[in-house]
């Protein structure tokens, strides 16, 4: 079922994004007087088509729903009558051809703006921007952050939800400099804290900037150390630990919450553990003989108990929503920041300064599509926006066979004053295909490793 779900939403995403991309080429070509012979969503055998009349555009759906294309009147692809030469793509001025090619990637970026605009007006649920913990020795601790601080703004940008300024912070984390936070501290009120960012590091593209780079985490409910279940035939069951037992101490050391209990058990080295347990109002001591397991090179002590399976987050959730104008501004800004980060990340992957594991193939994208859809319509829209930006940026890369490669040819034609020789274009296409195959191979390799993990 997971496979079918992932495949379904992957195909939906591809159909939407490719259709919009090709629609960009189509509408601008029509607008600039180029005759469009066929607009197809999908490749391969045509399974449905419609044409108003023999000279109108044919609209079609192909059997392979993994792409699409727009076929224009062009002397390089077939015979064109003298009466129709002014409608042929190759006969149009350089500026016209460039605009038509550029329209595809531009359409994907416009789609991202529209999606982010829609999400902004619909609103999203987010954690309240209240700090629950500060990592010892972190940048945040050195800057004076404390648990209980509510983040009001960063660099005068309002913070209404924990992840609201994530893209802005992600961009800033890749550079050295200073961030200015205004926080609301219960004991003193509003306070300005300045955070000095270090040089770029391996975490520069980690979306969880506040926790991974600064060292602060959001305030969340703390589950008590109550046993939700025991592993069958495990140490806890053998020792007589029951569901709903509240563990107060491990070897006479008090336990504050479930996380504290897990740490005290896992990090210990003694085989025998004595648990102080409250059961039906009575405190009893229960000795447990623990098991040990090697996990990623570290020996972990275990007793076989389950913690809470669900946590009530209602008091820690806020809804972030914008009016039409602010949502439009944020839609443009978010698309710009996402585009900038995508270009920067791709450049660093090419130079080897960023991990190539960031490159995902169809398998990972399908998995992300299914996961985002399971989280709700808004999350799936956000996934589409990210993918639309990526598709637009990738198509602008100066690689022959991509739109960016055609724009490079047009730029060279503008400088030389004549079209690029067909032999040179053929070499470029061969290079482009080889490069795309190499990228796809790496993407499939990353997918394979992801599946193994």
Beta strands, then each sheet from edge to edge (+ up, - down):
strand 1: 36-51
strand 2: 58-72
strand 3: 124-127
strand 4: 131-134
strand 5: 150-154
strand 6: 157-158
strand 7: 177-185
strand 8: 189-197
strand 9: 216-218
strand 10: 229-230
strand 11: 246-250
strand 12: 253-254
strand 13: 272-279
strand 14: 282-289
strand 15: 291-295
strand 16: 298-302
strand 17: 305-306
strand 18: 317-320
sheet 1: 1+ 2-
sheet 2: 3+ 18-
sheet 3: 4+ 9-
sheet 4: 6+ 5- 7+ 8-
sheet 5: 10+ 17-
sheet 6: 12+ 11- 13+ 14-
sheet 7: 15+ 16-
end
